[in-house]
Amino acid sequence: MEANRQRWKAFGWFTLRLSAFALFCAAVYFSEPWRAVPAHWNPWHPLSLDDPMSPVTNWKLAQLKNDPAACLDVLQSADAEMLDYLPLDDYTPVTGCPLSNVVRIRRSNVAFNAPFTVTCPLAVRWVMFESQQLQPLALGHFGTRVARIEHFGSFACRNIYHRASGRRSQHATASAFDIAAFRLDDGTEANVLRHWDDEDAPARAAFLRDVHDAACGYFGTVLGPDYNQPHANHFHVDTSGMGFCR
């Protein structure tokens, strides 16, 4: 008899605790505390081009590689002044180098020396970097904005460093972009080859180094003149890796 009473008592306590836990879960669910979490820290909130970079933002950007429709949805949120682009069907411009989830960029908030084709995820990262870092850095260093970018292109069906064998370059999938120079509204040019270590143009050198360092927070890999001689004249940015910055 006493044993049964103890079992019912234990069962009662268990039921009470279970009910209290259920009430707690219901309170959490209906109060929706996650709505108070900033969007760039909320993994359930859709990615926005205005989101500051955070580990969660970077995670959302990484998901775009396998979700072309979602990536295009993000790009479509950009107004015409922020980005002029054309979504492209998957195609193979050169045998052995098929392209998928790519767009053709004609201009953004800056003009380019030529249109270029990049993967949609790289385009999203570029738009965010340009508005959140590049233009503010130009205003901070020179009091004016970047008007034009000189680049060496994006797609090239080749192995790394043009070697006859070895792994493919990120350029072979249009997942990389090489930047040679920035021209400002007032005509000032910051050229990677000429001004990276130019003691006679310290403002331009400082701007280039700040741009390089800021890019490291937005792209998987960023390479510049301090990496090796082949990158002496440009910044290479791509979506591979996990923050390799040299």
Disulfide bonds with the S-S distance in Angstrom:
Cys71-Cys120 2.10
Cys97-Cys157 1.97
Cys216-Cys245 1.72
